[in-house]
Amino acid sequence: MDNNQSTDQKPSPAASGLYVHIPFCLQKCPYCDFSSFDDIPYLADNYIEALLRELRYYKNNFELNFDTLFIGGGTPTALTEKQLDYLFSGIYSMVNRKKMKEITVEANPETVTERKAKVLEANVNRVSLGCQTFHEHHLKKLNRIHDASAIYAAFELLRKYGTKNINLDLMFGIEGQSTAEVLENIKKAAALNPEHISFYMLTVYDHTEFGRLKDEGLLKLPEDEIMEHMYLKGAQVLEEAGYAQYEISNFSKPGRQCIHNLNYWKPGEYVGVGASAASCFDGSRYKNIDDVSEYIKRLKTDSDPAETSEKITPETALKDHIMLRLRLVAGIDPHVFRDQFSFDFESKYSNIISQFTKQGLAINDSRGFRLTKKGFLLSNEIIQSFF
């Protein structure tokens, strides 16, 4: 990776999203499928240097215009105040903060101290707080290292120091969880009056600790019918509390949708820096290596950290559009679809559209084709039927 390469040798994507991956956390959750580690905090300083070096490469070789910044993980707030300060100052030395409509950082309750809340106040305008549940026995089941009181304390600190846009993550489908407990979680979260609530189902991935437990018959999740009831009732309670659904798992107050994530679902262009981070621009996709030590090593030697890259073919673009747009409540706009792909969505897929509308899993009208709440529960199967 040559940081001195001339800008006229590279395309100039108008990427609207910048993602920065921080892979460190205090304790790895047994369900977590993300690239995150709880045993390498000693690499944090060198890692921040490396990802800033990667960002500098983009700055020197591309004309990038970012609307949003999203710092995710892992747990970004597992970094020290000094490390966070250095990270933010490094990023803002290369990108125009004033042009960004939204700057988000992910945090876990146990990491939000008064000093860190002040750092966040000075550098971001949105915080996504990983709560999962307010029930102590379920927090223990998830191997979370915070209790319910830490959620309230973290939220209060963020508000005290000026964070006016907060998302709370809530999980349903935990072993032993009832629908009543799910709804109680939602009511407790809504009582805090956050601007956004993510309400998502526990998914067990094979290579996680929960995946191993499930394979061994030691993890028994609620039956599918109960999961469906949790989701449908939960969505209803969220909307009654003033949170409009705009994506399968996301609900917000008016005008408070996550701009960064909406760009993913358009789908739009974005740049990702850090280990495991993905980028999509100028007709290609890239994904960096997961290994943190190897990532640092490559950046120190100006080597490319990307593990994979691929050109986005017309077929891939079509699949991405259908897959990502059907995550949204708005669904597929027929006019946008025709403009992009030069054929009529309804004519091409009339049999599939008819099948799912008759089953009550989708709606098709002048606004386009979109899934119902029941359809969201079967979104993977519905999307696969198009290909």
C-alpha beads as a LAMMPS data file, in Angstrom:
LAMMPS data file: protein, C-alpha beads

387 atoms
386 bonds

1 atom types
1 bond types

-500.0 500.0 xlo xhi
-500.0 500.0 ylo yhi
-500.0 500.0 zlo zhi

Masses

1 110.0

Atoms # bond

1 1 1 0.000 0.000 0.000
2 1 1 1.750 3.102 -1.261
3 1 1 0.642 6.171 0.692
4 1 1 2.360 8.457 -1.811
5 1 1 0.441 7.239 -4.834
6 1 1 -0.945 10.082 -6.944
7 1 1 -4.652 10.740 -6.659
8 1 1 -5.004 10.826 -10.445
9 1 1 -4.178 7.112 -10.536
10 1 1 -7.216 6.204 -8.480
11 1 1 -10.981 6.608 -8.901
12 1 1 -12.779 9.099 -6.708
13 1 1 -15.726 7.408 -4.985
14 1 1 -18.314 9.606 -3.326
15 1 1 -18.451 7.255 -0.341
16 1 1 -20.959 8.496 2.181
17 1 1 -20.134 6.240 5.130
18 1 1 -16.907 5.680 7.085
19 1 1 -16.755 2.657 9.383
20 1 1 -13.947 2.218 11.933
21 1 1 -13.614 -1.180 13.582
22 1 1 -12.331 -1.488 17.148
23 1 1 -11.932 -5.215 17.919
24 1 1 -11.269 -4.944 21.654
25 1 1 -13.746 -5.798 24.403
26 1 1 -13.554 -6.515 28.118
27 1 1 -15.202 -9.915 27.781
28 1 1 -16.226 -11.779 24.641
29 1 1 -19.948 -12.553 24.580
30 1 1 -20.752 -16.230 23.836
31 1 1 -23.158 -15.305 21.026
32 1 1 -20.925 -12.705 19.344
33 1 1 -20.175 -13.330 15.672
34 1 1 -18.147 -10.156 15.172
35 1 1 -14.368 -9.894 15.031
36 1 1 -13.728 -9.035 18.658
37 1 1 -11.215 -10.165 21.272
38 1 1 -10.890 -9.844 25.039
39 1 1 -7.272 -11.034 25.368
40 1 1 -5.243 -8.541 23.295
41 1 1 -5.643 -5.104 24.938
42 1 1 -1.844 -4.677 24.720
43 1 1 -2.201 -4.280 20.937
44 1 1 -4.561 -1.298 21.166
45 1 1 -1.999 1.512 20.706
46 1 1 -0.339 -0.133 17.703
47 1 1 -3.747 -1.007 16.279
48 1 1 -4.990 2.597 16.403
49 1 1 -1.788 3.702 14.650
50 1 1 -2.408 1.071 11.966
51 1 1 -6.029 1.975 11.248
52 1 1 -5.140 5.675 11.084
53 1 1 -2.430 4.748 8.597
54 1 1 -5.038 2.906 6.526
55 1 1 -7.356 5.914 6.658
56 1 1 -4.457 8.130 5.589
57 1 1 -3.994 5.928 2.524
58 1 1 -7.616 6.573 1.549
59 1 1 -7.211 10.286 2.170
60 1 1 -4.073 10.472 0.008
61 1 1 -5.430 8.414 -2.873
62 1 1 -9.164 9.060 -3.051
63 1 1 -11.502 12.024 -3.001
64 1 1 -13.835 10.836 -0.261
65 1 1 -16.858 12.691 1.091
66 1 1 -18.252 11.172 4.272
67 1 1 -21.747 11.917 5.548
68 1 1 -21.441 9.573 8.516
69 1 1 -18.878 7.991 10.801
70 1 1 -19.623 4.794 12.726
71 1 1 -17.109 3.397 15.227
72 1 1 -18.093 -0.169 16.084
73 1 1 -16.632 -3.328 17.493
74 1 1 -15.989 -5.038 19.790
75 1 1 -16.457 -2.313 22.327
76 1 1 -14.857 0.980 21.254
77 1 1 -15.327 2.394 24.750
78 1 1 -13.146 -0.415 26.126
79 1 1 -10.295 1.843 24.990
80 1 1 -8.861 4.250 27.553
81 1 1 -9.770 7.933 27.483
82 1 1 -6.298 8.709 26.113
83 1 1 -6.674 6.128 23.343
84 1 1 -10.137 7.413 22.437
85 1 1 -8.837 10.982 22.292
86 1 1 -5.998 9.903 20.019
87 1 1 -8.361 7.922 17.786
88 1 1 -10.799 10.800 17.361
89 1 1 -8.131 13.443 16.819
90 1 1 -6.460 11.199 14.229
91 1 1 -9.703 10.629 12.327
92 1 1 -10.710 14.291 12.407
93 1 1 -7.296 15.359 11.132
94 1 1 -8.143 13.524 7.888
95 1 1 -11.905 13.807 7.408
96 1 1 -14.180 16.830 7.563
97 1 1 -16.172 16.445 10.752
98 1 1 -18.368 19.444 9.985
99 1 1 -19.814 17.728 6.917
100 1 1 -20.908 14.658 8.856
101 1 1 -24.595 14.397 9.633
102 1 1 -24.098 11.571 12.120
103 1 1 -21.169 10.304 14.207
104 1 1 -21.892 7.120 16.163
105 1 1 -19.848 5.119 18.630
106 1 1 -20.868 1.791 20.147
107 1 1 -20.545 1.384 23.903
108 1 1 -21.329 -1.136 26.617
109 1 1 -22.743 0.085 29.928
110 1 1 -19.818 -1.062 32.079
111 1 1 -17.379 1.040 30.035
112 1 1 -19.238 4.358 30.253
113 1 1 -17.495 6.389 32.940
114 1 1 -17.865 10.095 33.596
115 1 1 -14.555 10.816 31.852
116 1 1 -15.452 8.730 28.823
117 1 1 -18.872 10.349 28.622
118 1 1 -17.060 13.690 28.380
119 1 1 -14.816 12.341 25.602
120 1 1 -17.881 11.163 23.704
121 1 1 -19.626 14.493 24.207
122 1 1 -16.686 16.229 22.560
123 1 1 -16.435 13.867 19.598
124 1 1 -19.720 12.191 18.626
125 1 1 -23.412 13.014 18.343
126 1 1 -24.826 9.486 18.669
127 1 1 -24.135 6.544 21.005
128 1 1 -25.367 2.983 20.564
129 1 1 -25.551 1.315 23.960
130 1 1 -25.527 -2.487 24.184
131 1 1 -28.087 -3.375 26.846
132 1 1 -29.629 -6.644 25.568
133 1 1 -31.911 -7.076 28.599
134 1 1 -32.782 -5.525 31.944
135 1 1 -33.199 -8.924 33.642
136 1 1 -30.223 -9.999 35.750
137 1 1 -30.646 -13.751 35.132
138 1 1 -30.671 -13.212 31.383
139 1 1 -27.644 -10.915 31.524
140 1 1 -25.811 -13.741 33.297
141 1 1 -27.032 -16.218 30.690
142 1 1 -25.525 -13.962 28.009
143 1 1 -22.299 -13.704 30.045
144 1 1 -22.605 -9.916 30.131
145 1 1 -20.401 -8.240 32.734
146 1 1 -22.825 -5.430 33.527
147 1 1 -26.038 -5.496 35.501
148 1 1 -29.269 -3.575 34.915
149 1 1 -28.181 -0.724 37.194
150 1 1 -25.174 -0.123 34.936
151 1 1 -27.540 0.446 31.994
152 1 1 -29.353 3.193 33.873
153 1 1 -26.083 4.717 35.117
154 1 1 -24.535 4.757 31.633
155 1 1 -27.639 6.257 30.066
156 1 1 -27.784 8.966 32.744
157 1 1 -24.113 9.856 32.215
158 1 1 -24.528 10.084 28.446
159 1 1 -27.512 12.400 28.854
160 1 1 -25.743 14.445 31.527
161 1 1 -22.873 15.143 29.174
162 1 1 -24.969 16.075 26.198
163 1 1 -25.553 12.972 24.087
164 1 1 -28.902 13.776 22.500
165 1 1 -29.149 10.740 20.217
166 1 1 -28.951 7.328 21.903
167 1 1 -29.778 3.859 20.639
168 1 1 -30.458 0.972 23.004
169 1 1 -29.904 -2.613 21.835
170 1 1 -32.454 -5.158 23.055
171 1 1 -32.315 -8.900 22.403
172 1 1 -35.131 -11.428 22.349
173 1 1 -35.083 -15.214 22.085
174 1 1 -32.726 -15.766 25.030
175 1 1 -32.851 -19.213 26.627
176 1 1 -35.634 -19.279 29.226
177 1 1 -37.002 -15.870 28.204
178 1 1 -40.752 -15.307 28.090
179 1 1 -42.742 -12.923 25.921
180 1 1 -43.749 -11.055 29.056
181 1 1 -40.088 -10.469 29.890
182 1 1 -39.384 -9.265 26.343
183 1 1 -42.200 -6.736 26.581
184 1 1 -41.019 -5.646 30.030
185 1 1 -37.564 -4.970 28.541
186 1 1 -39.102 -2.815 25.833
187 1 1 -41.163 -0.834 28.320
188 1 1 -38.134 -0.222 30.542
189 1 1 -36.069 0.890 27.552
190 1 1 -38.827 3.157 26.239
191 1 1 -39.215 4.707 29.690
192 1 1 -35.670 6.016 29.353
193 1 1 -36.825 7.824 26.197
194 1 1 -33.945 6.984 23.841
195 1 1 -34.203 8.191 20.248
196 1 1 -33.705 4.723 18.762
197 1 1 -34.178 1.083 19.808
198 1 1 -32.689 -1.938 18.046
199 1 1 -34.808 -5.016 18.754
200 1 1 -33.213 -8.138 17.399
201 1 1 -33.408 -11.894 17.777
202 1 1 -30.583 -13.914 19.293
203 1 1 -28.941 -15.748 16.401
204 1 1 -26.626 -18.644 17.186
205 1 1 -23.592 -18.986 14.924
206 1 1 -21.713 -22.273 14.620
207 1 1 -18.252 -20.997 15.554
208 1 1 -19.370 -19.182 18.729
209 1 1 -19.574 -20.531 22.268
210 1 1 -23.366 -20.618 22.012
211 1 1 -22.985 -22.562 18.769
212 1 1 -20.960 -25.215 20.608
213 1 1 -23.475 -25.371 23.444
214 1 1 -26.362 -25.734 20.998
215 1 1 -24.601 -28.561 19.164
216 1 1 -24.084 -30.355 22.469
217 1 1 -27.742 -29.912 23.412
218 1 1 -26.859 -27.582 26.280
219 1 1 -28.596 -24.489 24.889
220 1 1 -32.344 -24.586 24.416
221 1 1 -33.812 -21.509 22.772
222 1 1 -37.536 -20.668 22.644
223 1 1 -39.592 -22.455 19.998
224 1 1 -40.142 -20.718 16.646
225 1 1 -43.784 -19.936 17.460
226 1 1 -42.731 -18.215 20.686
227 1 1 -40.016 -16.280 18.859
228 1 1 -42.612 -15.101 16.335
229 1 1 -44.931 -13.983 19.130
230 1 1 -42.085 -12.128 20.864
231 1 1 -41.224 -10.261 17.676
232 1 1 -44.749 -9.343 16.635
233 1 1 -45.838 -8.251 20.114
234 1 1 -42.537 -6.463 20.693
235 1 1 -42.866 -4.504 17.456
236 1 1 -46.416 -3.555 18.418
237 1 1 -45.365 -2.297 21.858
238 1 1 -42.474 -0.338 20.373
239 1 1 -44.739 1.390 17.887
240 1 1 -47.298 2.142 20.616
241 1 1 -44.436 3.787 22.537
242 1 1 -43.702 6.095 19.594
243 1 1 -40.931 4.140 17.839
244 1 1 -41.653 3.626 14.153
245 1 1 -40.163 0.557 12.541
246 1 1 -38.010 1.295 9.483
247 1 1 -35.971 -1.927 9.214
248 1 1 -36.324 -5.537 10.353
249 1 1 -34.700 -4.895 13.732
250 1 1 -34.702 -1.114 14.027
251 1 1 -37.212 1.348 15.448
252 1 1 -36.840 5.064 15.950
253 1 1 -38.558 8.264 16.850
254 1 1 -39.424 10.472 13.851
255 1 1 -36.300 11.619 12.003
256 1 1 -33.978 9.535 14.185
257 1 1 -33.258 6.590 11.889
258 1 1 -29.596 5.583 11.778
259 1 1 -28.301 7.392 8.686
260 1 1 -25.130 5.306 8.518
261 1 1 -26.980 1.991 8.445
262 1 1 -29.588 3.284 5.997
263 1 1 -26.716 3.865 3.591
264 1 1 -25.770 0.174 3.844
265 1 1 -29.319 -0.845 3.033
266 1 1 -29.766 1.478 0.021
267 1 1 -27.222 -0.058 -0.805
268 1 1 -24.725 2.810 -0.918
269 1 1 -20.962 3.247 -0.883
270 1 1 -18.798 3.126 2.232
271 1 1 -15.216 2.738 3.406
272 1 1 -14.201 0.570 6.336
273 1 1 -10.866 0.721 8.139
274 1 1 -9.508 -1.701 10.720
275 1 1 -9.258 -5.459 11.016
276 1 1 -12.245 -7.261 9.412
277 1 1 -13.678 -3.960 8.119
278 1 1 -15.443 -4.017 4.750
279 1 1 -15.546 -1.373 2.019
280 1 1 -17.761 -0.952 -1.021
281 1 1 -17.091 1.735 -3.629
282 1 1 -16.335 2.318 -7.299
283 1 1 -17.941 -0.978 -8.282
284 1 1 -15.843 -3.167 -5.973
285 1 1 -15.994 -4.688 -2.501
286 1 1 -13.103 -5.307 -0.146
287 1 1 -12.757 -7.001 3.231
288 1 1 -9.771 -6.678 5.530
289 1 1 -8.161 -9.582 7.345
290 1 1 -9.576 -10.502 10.772
291 1 1 -6.262 -11.169 12.492
292 1 1 -5.374 -8.044 14.483
293 1 1 -1.638 -8.736 14.725
294 1 1 -1.390 -9.445 11.006
295 1 1 -3.412 -6.310 10.239
296 1 1 -0.959 -4.192 12.254
297 1 1 1.992 -5.900 10.573
298 1 1 0.646 -5.241 7.079
299 1 1 -0.013 -1.576 7.731
300 1 1 3.468 -1.082 9.196
301 1 1 4.956 -2.354 5.931
302 1 1 2.487 -0.477 3.690
303 1 1 0.973 -3.810 2.600
304 1 1 -2.649 -4.154 1.583
305 1 1 -4.781 -5.266 4.576
306 1 1 -7.575 -6.521 2.327
307 1 1 -8.092 -10.270 2.464
308 1 1 -10.669 -10.381 -0.310
309 1 1 -11.795 -8.139 -3.124
310 1 1 -14.371 -8.537 -5.844
311 1 1 -15.897 -6.569 -8.657
312 1 1 -19.623 -5.984 -8.271
313 1 1 -21.234 -7.552 -11.333
314 1 1 -24.729 -6.600 -12.555
315 1 1 -25.978 -9.877 -11.059
316 1 1 -24.365 -9.096 -7.698
317 1 1 -25.770 -5.566 -7.705
318 1 1 -29.261 -6.933 -8.396
319 1 1 -29.007 -9.464 -5.591
320 1 1 -27.676 -6.857 -3.162
321 1 1 -30.464 -4.436 -4.038
322 1 1 -33.235 -6.975 -3.440
323 1 1 -31.640 -8.446 -0.319
324 1 1 -30.880 -5.129 1.363
325 1 1 -33.989 -3.194 0.312
326 1 1 -36.231 -5.964 1.637
327 1 1 -34.708 -5.417 5.080
328 1 1 -36.379 -2.008 5.048
329 1 1 -40.028 -1.314 5.826
330 1 1 -40.121 0.814 2.669
331 1 1 -39.054 -2.182 0.584
332 1 1 -38.294 -2.008 -3.134
333 1 1 -39.285 1.172 -4.940
334 1 1 -40.244 0.141 -8.509
335 1 1 -39.068 3.457 -9.997
336 1 1 -35.652 3.296 -8.329
337 1 1 -35.392 -0.352 -9.376
338 1 1 -36.191 0.379 -13.030
339 1 1 -33.765 3.301 -13.118
340 1 1 -30.968 1.116 -11.813
341 1 1 -31.608 -2.176 -13.620
342 1 1 -33.599 -1.117 -16.726
343 1 1 -36.400 -3.617 -16.277
344 1 1 -39.667 -3.762 -14.356
345 1 1 -39.512 -5.455 -10.960
346 1 1 -43.175 -6.453 -10.869
347 1 1 -43.191 -7.937 -14.357
348 1 1 -40.015 -9.921 -13.797
349 1 1 -41.010 -11.381 -10.432
350 1 1 -44.813 -11.449 -10.696
351 1 1 -45.141 -15.082 -9.562
352 1 1 -42.992 -14.571 -6.483
353 1 1 -44.769 -11.317 -5.619
354 1 1 -48.159 -12.979 -5.942
355 1 1 -47.110 -15.940 -3.811
356 1 1 -45.967 -13.879 -0.838
357 1 1 -48.718 -11.254 -0.979
358 1 1 -51.349 -14.026 -0.921
359 1 1 -49.654 -15.515 2.138
360 1 1 -49.731 -12.157 3.938
361 1 1 -45.947 -12.012 4.011
362 1 1 -45.652 -9.030 1.679
363 1 1 -47.510 -6.027 0.268
364 1 1 -47.306 -4.850 -3.327
365 1 1 -48.890 -1.548 -4.339
366 1 1 -48.016 1.755 -5.975
367 1 1 -45.316 2.327 -3.339
368 1 1 -43.597 -0.908 -4.261
369 1 1 -42.965 -4.377 -2.856
370 1 1 -42.278 -4.709 0.852
371 1 1 -42.450 -7.346 3.567
372 1 1 -44.980 -7.365 6.378
373 1 1 -43.890 -7.998 9.957
374 1 1 -44.626 -11.700 9.490
375 1 1 -42.647 -11.527 6.273
376 1 1 -39.653 -10.116 8.137
377 1 1 -39.570 -13.293 10.227
378 1 1 -39.073 -15.278 7.009
379 1 1 -37.002 -12.697 5.168
380 1 1 -34.084 -15.017 4.412
381 1 1 -36.349 -17.582 2.753
382 1 1 -38.283 -14.907 0.852
383 1 1 -35.130 -13.244 -0.433
384 1 1 -33.667 -16.571 -1.564
385 1 1 -36.724 -17.225 -3.702
386 1 1 -35.695 -14.380 -6.031
387 1 1 -32.463 -16.117 -7.034

Bonds

1 1 1 2
2 1 2 3
3 1 3 4
4 1 4 5
5 1 5 6
6 1 6 7
7 1 7 8
8 1 8 9
9 1 9 10
10 1 10 11
11 1 11 12
12 1 12 13
13 1 13 14
14 1 14 15
15 1 15 16
16 1 16 17
17 1 17 18
18 1 18 19
19 1 19 20
20 1 20 21
21 1 21 22
22 1 22 23
23 1 23 24
24 1 24 25
25 1 25 26
26 1 26 27
27 1 27 28
28 1 28 29
29 1 29 30
30 1 30 31
31 1 31 32
32 1 32 33
33 1 33 34
34 1 34 35
35 1 35 36
36 1 36 37
37 1 37 38
38 1 38 39
39 1 39 40
40 1 40 41
41 1 41 42
42 1 42 43
43 1 43 44
44 1 44 45
45 1 45 46
46 1 46 47
47 1 47 48
48 1 48 49
49 1 49 50
50 1 50 51
51 1 51 52
52 1 52 53
53 1 53 54
54 1 54 55
55 1 55 56
56 1 56 57
57 1 57 58
58 1 58 59
59 1 59 60
60 1 60 61
61 1 61 62
62 1 62 63
63 1 63 64
64 1 64 65
65 1 65 66
66 1 66 67
67 1 67 68
68 1 68 69
69 1 69 70
70 1 70 71
71 1 71 72
72 1 72 73
73 1 73 74
74 1 74 75
75 1 75 76
76 1 76 77
77 1 77 78
78 1 78 79
79 1 79 80
80 1 80 81
81 1 81 82
82 1 82 83
83 1 83 84
84 1 84 85
85 1 85 86
86 1 86 87
87 1 87 88
88 1 88 89
89 1 89 90
90 1 90 91
91 1 91 92
92 1 92 93
93 1 93 94
94 1 94 95
95 1 95 96
96 1 96 97
97 1 97 98
98 1 98 99
99 1 99 100
100 1 100 101
101 1 101 102
102 1 102 103
103 1 103 104
104 1 104 105
105 1 105 106
106 1 106 107
107 1 107 108
108 1 108 109
109 1 109 110
110 1 110 111
111 1 111 112
112 1 112 113
113 1 113 114
114 1 114 115
115 1 115 116
116 1 116 117
117 1 117 118
118 1 118 119
119 1 119 120
120 1 120 121
121 1 121 122
122 1 122 123
123 1 123 124
124 1 124 125
125 1 125 126
126 1 126 127
127 1 127 128
128 1 128 129
129 1 129 130
130 1 130 131
131 1 131 132
132 1 132 133
133 1 133 134
134 1 134 135
135 1 135 136
136 1 136 137
137 1 137 138
138 1 138 139
139 1 139 140
140 1 140 141
141 1 141 142
142 1 142 143
143 1 143 144
144 1 144 145
145 1 145 146
146 1 146 147
147 1 147 148
148 1 148 149
149 1 149 150
150 1 150 151
151 1 151 152
152 1 152 153
153 1 153 154
154 1 154 155
155 1 155 156
156 1 156 157
157 1 157 158
158 1 158 159
159 1 159 160
160 1 160 161
161 1 161 162
162 1 162 163
163 1 163 164
164 1 164 165
165 1 165 166
166 1 166 167
167 1 167 168
168 1 168 169
169 1 169 170
170 1 170 171
171 1 171 172
172 1 172 173
173 1 173 174
174 1 174 175
175 1 175 176
176 1 176 177
177 1 177 178
178 1 178 179
179 1 179 180
180 1 180 181
181 1 181 182
182 1 182 183
183 1 183 184
184 1 184 185
185 1 185 186
186 1 186 187
187 1 187 188
188 1 188 189
189 1 189 190
190 1 190 191
191 1 191 192
192 1 192 193
193 1 193 194
194 1 194 195
195 1 195 196
196 1 196 197
197 1 197 198
198 1 198 199
199 1 199 200
200 1 200 201
201 1 201 202
202 1 202 203
203 1 203 204
204 1 204 205
205 1 205 206
206 1 206 207
207 1 207 208
208 1 208 209
209 1 209 210
210 1 210 211
211 1 211 212
212 1 212 213
213 1 213 214
214 1 214 215
215 1 215 216
216 1 216 217
217 1 217 218
218 1 218 219
219 1 219 220
220 1 220 221
221 1 221 222
222 1 222 223
223 1 223 224
224 1 224 225
225 1 225 226
226 1 226 227
227 1 227 228
228 1 228 229
229 1 229 230
230 1 230 231
231 1 231 232
232 1 232 233
233 1 233 234
234 1 234 235
235 1 235 236
236 1 236 237
237 1 237 238
238 1 238 239
239 1 239 240
240 1 240 241
241 1 241 242
242 1 242 243
243 1 243 244
244 1 244 245
245 1 245 246
246 1 246 247
247 1 247 248
248 1 248 249
249 1 249 250
250 1 250 251
251 1 251 252
252 1 252 253
253 1 253 254
254 1 254 255
255 1 255 256
256 1 256 257
257 1 257 258
258 1 258 259
259 1 259 260
260 1 260 261
261 1 261 262
262 1 262 263
263 1 263 264
264 1 264 265
265 1 265 266
266 1 266 267
267 1 267 268
268 1 268 269
269 1 269 270
270 1 270 271
271 1 271 272
272 1 272 273
273 1 273 274
274 1 274 275
275 1 275 276
276 1 276 277
277 1 277 278
278 1 278 279
279 1 279 280
280 1 280 281
281 1 281 282
282 1 282 283
283 1 283 284
284 1 284 285
285 1 285 286
286 1 286 287
287 1 287 288
288 1 288 289
289 1 289 290
290 1 290 291
291 1 291 292
292 1 292 293
293 1 293 294
294 1 294 295
295 1 295 296
296 1 296 297
297 1 297 298
298 1 298 299
299 1 299 300
300 1 300 301
301 1 301 302
302 1 302 303
303 1 303 304
304 1 304 305
305 1 305 306
306 1 306 307
307 1 307 308
308 1 308 309
309 1 309 310
310 1 310 311
311 1 311 312
312 1 312 313
313 1 313 314
314 1 314 315
315 1 315 316
316 1 316 317
317 1 317 318
318 1 318 319
319 1 319 320
320 1 320 321
321 1 321 322
322 1 322 323
323 1 323 324
324 1 324 325
325 1 325 326
326 1 326 327
327 1 327 328
328 1 328 329
329 1 329 330
330 1 330 331
331 1 331 332
332 1 332 333
333 1 333 334
334 1 334 335
335 1 335 336
336 1 336 337
337 1 337 338
338 1 338 339
339 1 339 340
340 1 340 341
341 1 341 342
342 1 342 343
343 1 343 344
344 1 344 345
345 1 345 346
346 1 346 347
347 1 347 348
348 1 348 349
349 1 349 350
350 1 350 351
351 1 351 352
352 1 352 353
353 1 353 354
354 1 354 355
355 1 355 356
356 1 356 357
357 1 357 358
358 1 358 359
359 1 359 360
360 1 360 361
361 1 361 362
362 1 362 363
363 1 363 364
364 1 364 365
365 1 365 366
366 1 366 367
367 1 367 368
368 1 368 369
369 1 369 370
370 1 370 371
371 1 371 372
372 1 372 373
373 1 373 374
374 1 374 375
375 1 375 376
376 1 376 377
377 1 377 378
378 1 378 379
379 1 379 380
380 1 380 381
381 1 381 382
382 1 382 383
383 1 383 384
384 1 384 385
385 1 385 386
386 1 386 387
